[in-house]
């Protein structure tokens, strides 16, 4: 690591060297590129570095101290004090002497179609205006993440220690793209318990399910291709497919999964390359398809060359009877690509998930993964394997499933008790959330600022809809709300809805806030 | 986690339930989907799960044991024994009864253009045939990775422990895409020492430089766009650009960086969206451009709306005098996008790097990153920050730079001493490698199997060339070869070259091996 600053000094410049050094440092401090408290390089080092006399550097530092930009501590060195506040201070012009002025790049003219699509999507689904600071005591049903209060952080720390001690050198070196072999083998048995038969070499380790979507999109989609999706569905999956130029064709959810009659027509008319679905603990609705509906879905797809991308919420986070086997377990034609993740059952921050696919597809996904980021951290993979192998995942899952199940039941009970008659919601069976439909004429986006003002928040529905729909829906996530706060949150929301029905459609203008959308 | 196996039992099927269960398990064992040693679910659990009598499961298990497929340990349970070896054993047909047969998906008809490009690239640049098992004592100049023998593994383990203890809950939850703020601030000062002025919000944390290439490609490139590259250059960067449909236009390296006269013509004729280069410790050549050449390069680009993607090998791994400031430090127009990584200076396996770009571009890269994999592990980021903040990176860099410098000098000395007169090589200044050019008529790919047979290996040059060139070149990486083995490796290589010149062009046919290409 370089020990000093790189300061351009120009001996042909009539400005004395000390003054050049001082001016450069002043600008860095003024622009906060050198932050207050940072120690400047020792004069001896900087002088050697710049090829100047040490006295020259000392002089420059003295001037900085005199100007109040730095402070000298005897025996310790010189430290940045901070920029002067007034704009009146003449800031040295940004080294215009150097390199000759050049034409600025017009970045907007250089952006790819994908970049434009991504930006357009972000603008269209912008979360509604919210106060910049949520009121104290806000009960948030907005974030679809696991409750970090239940994280088995310390057990995982020990797992990390164990694997670094045992095989740190290998894990921290480059590693084969497919994944850490013991983790692939573990997943192979783990999946088998749900009926999914996948050999280790049919499993690719990825950075969470999000990278799974991304690799599938690059491997299968060309601009203009159709992709059939359930509606509503997970926003970031839609965004990825769209960013690769796909046209999204929605298939509405019916009483028991996506409507197969619509799907059949979509397959016929649009010949989509893939159908993306979440048969178990669907996000945002929390619904789970019956075994019968799964069979019908596969039958409809059997007659077409369409791939099914099955995004699987772990069956362990299903709070009623055990969910039916995944589509992948019933898939005889090898048309299902199955995506799983540790984000919900363990830690989102690990960025660890997996894709199961026929070997012929998996090879392509591996090649794409290698270009995307070479590999997923083997250290993280090994630690998770170590954690799982000791049955700690099993124990953790038992604990969190019990708690999430309680929260889910409490939410359903509170809704039944407190909501106006014409409010409806999905009978969530698993996962983290449900979708609520407001009475006629109410708009979830417009409602949100009022709700936040009353101390409750949620995610407005439109983000989950590919087309313009969903205005009257909102997602309630129960995973991060302590059980004791759920009823109060529902009470507040019910009040807001009742009140809004009396005074409909008035938009509250305020700053936009970022509601995490997961 | 499900505690049991998902076994389809069909009560309408005339086959007894116990036999159905047994047949299913037999198939799983035969296909090695249930591995030897795996414990079968307790009979009570499996019976409850399947909704059958416990005696039914016990009967099925007994049959498995009788058939030698499983073994019962009293008080412990029943364990898989293994598949029978002979093909004579009738394997139950794969549940054809289920779900009705469907048309297999023709995956090759579903693949994207990108997938075809990736596969084509892989096939074209296939490493030459090598014996499956390298001979004992092979001296490998092939892999461009740091020497894991010098990894500061234990210090990093302690850093991980500290950050999990202090802020594990936050680090393991979802995290903002831009990166761990203290790491971004650290990089801001770290880069400043090399003259690069980047505010923390102009720095995006990514999964190694590879993801940097990928995000830049998606953000800037459409199919058909031209990308100018140095030739030779880093293969995976070329592959990424090509996978997004770009046309690569090579600019040959001259005595001091890419030939600006050629670059100028390329900019005029092809109007590339970006120019990818490695001004410092270039891979594969190890060359470093002079300050003067850097200025000329920027001048030539200043007249065109072209972005420069600067792939920066850390200046700390430069073994002569300090390298000139990066292009990014001289960039007044905001046209340089700068990519750095911890892979060479710390651990490749972390997958941790950064991209510096004007905020207007960085926002787009962030949006693309969010769709690619939501974020880079905050845990890893925090641990690396903790490591760096305690000046451990500085200390580590000092140690490894001294050692790599010794290896580099030894390689250059050995080459000078042992190679035939008409062998040439680049005067590497930093990084991990150099490029060697064979005497007329010799082909590096053809030479490799002979070299390996003699106990020395390298990476043939064509992988580093966009067009068909480079056949007569090869890369020698010194980073992972112990200093004491370098001279012997060069001696062997020189012998192989001398011998090949006597008997040129005879191809050795053998199995293909995977030479890691980094």
Interface residues (C-beta under 8 A of the other chain):
Chain A: X1 X2 X3 X4 X5 X6 X7 X8 X28 X31 X32 X33 X34 X35 X38 X49 X94 X95 X96 X98 X99 X100 X101 X102 X103 X104 X105 X106 X107 X108 X109 X110 X111 X112 X113 X114 X115 X118 X119 X122 X143 X145 X146 X148 X149 X151 X153 X154 X156 X157 X160 X161 X164 X165 X168 X169 X170 X171 X172 X173 X174 X175 X185 X188 X189 X190 X192 X193 X194 X195 X197 X199 X206 X207 X208 X210 X211 X214 X218 X219 X220 X221 X222 X225 X236 X239 X240 X243 X244 X273 X274 X295 X298 X299 X301 X302 X303 X304 X305 X306 X307 X315 X316 X322 X325 X329 X330 X332 X333 X334 X335 X347 X348 X349 X350 X351 X358 X360 X361 X364 X367 X368 X370 X371 X372 X373 X374 X375 X376 X377 X378 X379 X380 X393 X394 X397 X398 X516 X518
Chain B: X1 X2 X3 X4 X5 X6 X7 X8 X28 X31 X32 X33 X34 X35 X38 X49 X94 X95 X96 X98 X99 X100 X101 X102 X103 X104 X105 X106 X107 X109 X110 X111 X112 X113 X114 X115 X118 X119 X122 X143 X145 X146 X148 X149 X151 X153 X154 X156 X157 X160 X161 X164 X165 X168 X169 X170 X171 X172 X173 X174 X175 X185 X188 X189 X190 X192 X193 X194 X195 X197 X199 X206 X207 X208 X210 X211 X214 X218 X219 X220 X221 X222 X225 X236 X239 X240 X243 X244 X273 X274 X295 X298 X299 X301 X302 X303 X305 X306 X307 X315 X316 X322 X325 X329 X330 X332 X333 X334 X335 X347 X348 X349 X350 X351 X358 X360 X361 X364 X367 X368 X370 X371 X372 X373 X374 X375 X376 X377 X378 X379 X380 X393 X394 X397 X398 X516 X518
